[in-house]
Amino acid sequence: MIEILLLALIPLAAWAGWVLAKNTTSRGERKRNRSFSNRYFQGLNYLLDEQPDKAIAVFIEMAEVTADTIETHLALGSLFRRRGEVERAIRIHQNIISKPGLAERQKTRALLELGEDYMRAGLFDRAEKLFNELIERESHAPSALRHLLDIYQQEKDWEKALHQAQQLESVTGEKMGLVMSHFCCEMAEADLAEEEPALARKHLRKARRYFPESIRARVILAKIASQQGMYSEALDVYEEIAAMDLEYIHDILPAYIESAKYAEQFPRALERMEEWTQHYDGISLLLSRTAVIREEQGLAAATRHLAEALTQRPSVKGLDHLIELKLEGGPETESGDEILRAVAQKLLARQPSYRCTHCGYAGHSHHWQCPSCKNWSTTRIIRGVLGE
């Protein structure tokens, strides 16, 4: 990439030298022309000696910023930033901005690039000031707003981030409801850390206004309800979450069971979990039901329930928990050996038998030539707990 940009600068430098040679007549002008040519060949020597940084510096010095060369300068500045040479990128973009006679569009682009340089360098205060100036001038407002939004998120200034998201939605029509709801949830989390549950509830109401389907807002609301001893309310909210998206059942189950315990509503919890099993087959749901049955009916009932369920849906985690229950005094079950065999068969069915020692390709069959890396005689049988 650097070489391509250098090649773009070389014809420009050569052209400038030709123009100077053609139009100069005085001794002083001829002297400046010789100096220009010397610098040009010095840059070429750096390039041929594989010293691209020095060559770039020479060509940048030779090629003045004009309407014709600004694209090259902007490209170089952007390249330096991507390479991590932020100071050099900043100097290039500042040099562009300082030149008189540039079109407003070109100057604005340079300001945006400079703002990105500041962000990359961690100079958020400078970047923020620059982007705010662009917004006030209504120049590239969407780009500046997005950069400000990024800055405030990195700084965890959620109030300002929320304001920028609102402005961005207003300017572009882009739907920002989900993002804004998360900003409100972040503020609610901070309120809880400061022991301000009332303020947290206020922020959660705002979150649900911005994005009515917010799962996170409901999770925090249920947490607040539990902390305040309102366990029935917490159960309502957790059940609402499960109705909205079953994928969150795994995350809410521990808190749901705890709320059911303190609310003394285990029968309600068992009924709901039975309904959820019709659509969600995760092992965490089975283990939670087992825990509730143990609380309600005792260790023996919980052990039998888990063993019976595992015969239908074998699971390593489930088997481990069944063994734990038996070690605690749970009764032996007739299906114990069947469960163990079913789990072992599932594990072995998924376990590859051979692996390539060169690229790691694994499969059930031996290949003299690896199907992946095409090397010969690199496939070996797998040894270990689940292997040979």
C-alpha positions in Angstrom: 0.0 0.0 0.0 2.8 2.4 0.8 4.5 1.7 -2.5 1.3 2.4 -4.4 1.0 5.8 -2.7 4.6 6.6 -3.3 4.2 5.9 -7.0 1.2 8.3 -6.9 3.5 11.0 -5.5 6.4 10.4 -7.8 4.8 11.6 -11.1 3.4 14.6 -9.2 6.9 15.5 -8.0 8.3 15.0 -11.5 5.7 17.2 -13.0 6.3 19.9 -10.6 10.0 19.7 -11.4 9.3 20.0 -15.1 7.1 23.0 -14.7 9.7 24.8 -12.6 12.4 24.0 -15.1 10.3 25.3 -18.0 9.2 28.5 -16.4 12.3 29.6 -14.4 14.7 32.0 -16.0 16.4 33.8 -13.2 19.5 32.5 -11.4 17.6 32.3 -8.1 14.8 30.3 -9.7 17.2 28.0 -11.4 18.9 27.4 -8.0 15.6 26.5 -6.4 14.9 24.2 -9.3 18.2 22.4 -8.7 17.3 22.1 -5.0 13.9 20.7 -5.9 15.5 18.1 -8.3 18.0 17.1 -5.6 15.3 16.5 -3.1 13.3 14.5 -5.7 16.3 12.2 -6.4 17.0 12.0 -2.7 13.5 10.6 -2.3 14.0 8.1 -5.1 17.2 6.9 -3.4 15.4 6.4 -0.1 12.8 4.4 -2.0 15.4 2.2 -3.8 17.2 1.7 -0.5 14.0 0.3 1.0 13.6 3.2 3.4 10.0 4.1 2.6 9.4 6.2 5.7 12.2 8.6 4.7 11.0 8.6 1.1 7.5 9.4 2.1 8.7 12.3 4.2 10.6 13.8 1.3 7.8 13.5 -1.2 5.3 15.0 1.3 7.6 17.9 1.7 7.9 18.3 -2.1 4.2 17.9 -2.9 2.4 21.0 -1.6 -1.2 20.6 -0.5 -3.4 21.8 -3.3 -6.8 20.9 -4.6 -5.1 18.4 -6.9 -2.9 16.7 -4.3 -5.2 16.7 -1.2 -6.6 13.2 -1.9 -3.0 11.8 -1.9 -2.3 13.5 1.4 -5.5 12.3 3.0 -4.8 8.7 1.8 -1.3 8.9 3.4 -2.6 10.2 6.6 -5.2 7.5 6.8 -2.6 4.9 6.0 -0.3 6.1 8.8 -3.2 5.9 11.3 -4.0 2.3 10.3 -0.3 1.5 10.7 -0.4 2.9 14.2 1.8 6.0 13.4 -0.8 8.4 14.7 1.5 11.3 15.3 2.5 11.3 11.7 -1.1 11.1 10.6 -2.0 14.0 12.9 0.8 16.2 11.3 -0.4 15.4 7.8 -4.0 16.3 8.5 -3.1 19.4 10.5 -0.9 20.5 7.6 -3.9 20.1 5.2 -6.2 22.1 7.4 -3.7 24.9 7.7 -3.5 25.5 4.0 -5.6 28.4 2.6 -7.8 28.1 -0.4 -9.1 24.6 0.1 -12.7 23.9 -0.6 -14.9 23.6 2.5 -15.7 19.9 1.6 -12.0 19.1 1.5 -11.3 20.9 4.8 -14.2 19.1 6.5 -12.8 15.7 5.4 -9.5 16.6 6.8 -11.1 17.6 10.1 -12.9 14.3 10.3 -9.7 12.4 9.6 -7.9 14.5 12.3 -10.7 13.7 14.7 -10.2 10.0 14.0 -6.4 10.5 14.6 -7.2 12.0 18.0 -9.5 9.1 18.9 -6.8 6.5 17.9 -4.3 8.4 20.1 -6.7 8.4 23.0 -7.1 12.2 22.9 -10.8 12.0 23.4 -11.2 15.6 24.6 -9.6 17.0 21.4 -11.6 14.7 19.2 -14.8 15.6 21.1 -14.2 19.3 20.6 -13.5 18.9 16.9 -16.6 16.7 16.2 -18.8 19.1 18.1 -17.5 22.0 16.0 -18.4 20.0 12.8 -21.9 19.4 14.1 -22.4 23.1 14.9 -21.3 23.9 11.4 -23.6 21.1 10.1 -20.7 19.6 8.2 -20.8 15.8 8.0 -23.1 15.7 11.0 -23.9 12.0 10.8 -20.2 11.0 10.7 -19.3 13.4 13.5 -22.3 12.1 15.6 -21.2 8.5 15.2 -17.7 9.3 16.3 -19.0 11.2 19.3 -21.2 8.3 20.1 -18.2 6.0 20.0 -16.2 8.3 22.3 -19.0 8.6 24.9 -19.4 4.8 24.9 -15.7 4.3 25.5 -15.8 6.9 28.3 -19.0 5.3 29.7 -20.7 8.7 29.7 -24.1 7.2 29.1 -26.1 10.5 29.4 -24.1 12.1 26.6 -24.2 8.8 24.6 -28.0 8.8 24.9 -28.1 12.4 23.7 -25.9 11.7 20.7 -28.0 8.6 19.8 -31.2 10.7 19.8 -29.6 13.3 17.6 -28.3 10.6 15.2 -31.7 9.1 14.9 -33.2 12.5 14.2 -30.6 13.4 11.6 -30.4 10.0 9.7 -33.7 8.3 10.6 -31.7 5.3 11.7 -33.5 3.3 14.5 -31.5 3.7 17.7 -34.1 2.4 20.1 -32.2 -0.8 21.1 -28.9 1.1 21.6 -30.6 3.9 23.7 -32.3 1.3 25.8 -29.0 -0.2 26.7 -27.6 3.2 27.6 -30.6 3.6 30.0 -29.9 0.2 31.5 -26.3 1.1 32.0 -27.5 4.1 34.0 -29.9 1.9 36.0 -27.0 -0.4 36.8 -25.0 2.6 38.1 -28.0 3.7 40.1 -28.2 0.3 41.8 -24.5 0.5 42.6 -25.2 3.8 44.4 -28.2 2.2 46.1 -30.7 4.4 44.2 -33.4 1.8 43.2 -36.1 4.5 42.6 -33.8 6.3 40.1 -32.9 3.0 38.5 -36.6 2.2 38.0 -37.0 5.6 36.3 -34.2 4.8 33.9 -35.7 1.3 33.2 -39.0 2.9 32.2 -37.1 5.1 29.7 -35.3 2.0 28.4 -38.6 0.3 27.7 -40.0 3.4 26.0 -37.1 3.4 23.7 -37.2 -0.3 23.1 -40.4 -2.0 24.5 -38.9 -5.5 23.9 -35.8 -4.9 26.1 -34.9 -8.1 27.9 -32.1 -6.4 29.8 -34.5 -3.8 31.3 -36.7 -6.6 32.6 -33.8 -8.5 34.1 -32.7 -5.5 36.1 -36.3 -4.7 37.1 -36.7 -8.3 38.5 -33.4 -7.9 40.3 -34.6 -4.7 42.0 -37.9 -6.4 42.9 -36.0 -9.2 44.6 -33.8 -6.8 46.5 -36.8 -5.0 47.8 -38.5 -8.3 48.9 -41.1 -8.1 46.1 -40.6 -11.7 45.1 -44.0 -12.2 43.4 -43.3 -9.2 41.2 -39.9 -10.7 40.4 -41.5 -14.0 39.4 -43.9 -12.1 37.1 -41.1 -10.4 35.3 -39.0 -13.5 34.9 -41.9 -15.3 33.4 -42.5 -12.4 31.1 -38.9 -12.7 29.9 -39.3 -16.5 29.3 -42.5 -15.8 27.3 -40.6 -13.2 25.2 -37.4 -15.3 24.5 -36.8 -18.8 25.7 -33.1 -18.5 25.1 -32.8 -16.4 28.3 -34.2 -19.2 30.5 -30.8 -20.5 31.3 -29.7 -17.1 32.6 -32.8 -16.3 34.7 -33.4 -19.8 36.2 -31.2 -19.4 39.4 -32.8 -16.1 40.3 -36.3 -17.4 39.3 -35.9 -20.4 41.7 -34.6 -18.2 44.5 -37.6 -15.8 44.1 -40.0 -18.7 44.1 -38.4 -20.0 47.3 -38.7 -16.7 49.2 -42.2 -16.1 47.7 -43.2 -19.7 48.8 -44.5 -20.4 45.3 -42.7 -23.6 44.4 -45.9 -25.2 42.9 -46.2 -22.2 40.6 -42.5 -22.5 39.6 -42.9 -26.2 38.8 -45.9 -25.6 36.7 -44.2 -22.9 34.7 -41.1 -25.0 34.2 -43.2 -27.9 33.0 -44.7 -25.5 30.4 -41.2 -24.3 29.3 -40.0 -27.9 28.7 -42.5 -28.2 25.9 -40.4 -25.7 23.9 -37.0 -25.5 25.7 -34.9 -28.7 26.2 -31.8 -27.3 27.8 -30.4 -29.3 30.7 -30.3 -26.3 33.0 -34.2 -26.4 33.1 -34.2 -30.1 34.0 -31.6 -29.5 36.8 -33.6 -26.5 38.1 -36.8 -28.6 38.2 -34.9 -31.3 40.0 -33.7 -28.8 42.6 -37.3 -27.6 43.2 -38.6 -31.2 43.5 -35.9 -31.8 46.1 -37.0 -28.8 48.1 -40.6 -29.9 47.9 -40.5 -33.7 48.0 -37.1 -34.7 49.1 -33.9 -36.2 47.8 -35.4 -39.6 46.7 -38.1 -38.0 44.6 -35.5 -35.6 43.0 -33.2 -38.5 42.1 -36.0 -40.6 40.6 -37.2 -37.6 38.6 -33.8 -36.8 37.2 -33.0 -40.5 36.3 -36.3 -40.9 34.5 -35.7 -37.7 32.5 -32.2 -38.6 31.6 -33.4 -41.9 30.0 -35.2 -39.8 27.5 -32.5 -37.1 27.0 -29.0 -38.3 28.1 -26.6 -35.6 29.2 -23.1 -35.5 30.7 -24.1 -32.6 33.0 -27.3 -34.5 34.0 -25.4 -37.7 34.7 -22.8 -35.8 36.8 -25.7 -34.3 38.9 -27.4 -37.7 39.2 -24.1 -39.2 40.5 -23.9 -36.3 43.0 -27.4 -37.0 44.2 -26.7 -40.7 44.7 -23.5 -39.8 46.7 -25.6 -37.7 48.9 -27.9 -40.6 49.7 -30.3 -40.8 46.8 -31.6 -44.2 45.9 -30.2 -46.4 43.2 -32.3 -46.5 40.1 -32.8 -49.3 37.6 -32.1 -46.9 34.7 -28.6 -45.8 36.0 -26.6 -48.2 33.7 -28.8 -47.4 30.7 -28.2 -43.6 31.2 -24.5 -44.1 31.5 -24.4 -46.3 28.3 -26.5 -43.7 26.4 -24.3 -40.9 27.4 -21.2 -42.8 26.5 -22.6 -43.7 23.1 -23.5 -40.1 22.4 -20.0 -38.9 23.3 -18.4 -41.6 21.1 -20.6 -40.9 18.2 -19.5 -37.3 18.1 -15.8 -38.0 18.7 -13.6 -38.3 15.6 -11.2 -41.3 15.4 -8.4 -39.8 13.4 -6.6 -36.4 13.3 -4.0 -34.9 10.9 -0.8 -34.1 12.7 -0.1 -31.3 10.3 -3.3 -29.2 10.1 -5.5 -30.8 12.8 -8.3 -32.0 10.4 -10.3 -34.7 12.3 -12.7 -37.3 11.0 -14.0 -40.8 11.5 -12.0 -42.4 8.7 -8.3 -42.9 8.0 -7.0 -41.0 4.9 -3.5 -41.6 3.4 -3.7 -38.1 2.1 -5.3 -35.4 4.4 -8.5 -34.0 2.7 -7.7 -30.6 4.1 -3.9 -29.9 3.8 -3.2 -32.6 1.2 -0.2 -33.9 3.0 0.6 -37.6 2.9 0.8 -40.0 5.8 -0.1 -37.4 8.4 -3.3 -38.9 9.6 -3.0 -40.7 13.0 -5.5 -42.4 15.3 -6.6 -40.3 18.3 -5.6 -41.5 21.7 -7.0 -40.5 25.1 -10.1 -40.7 27.2 -12.5 -40.6 24.2 -10.0 -42.2 21.7 -7.9 -45.3 21.3 
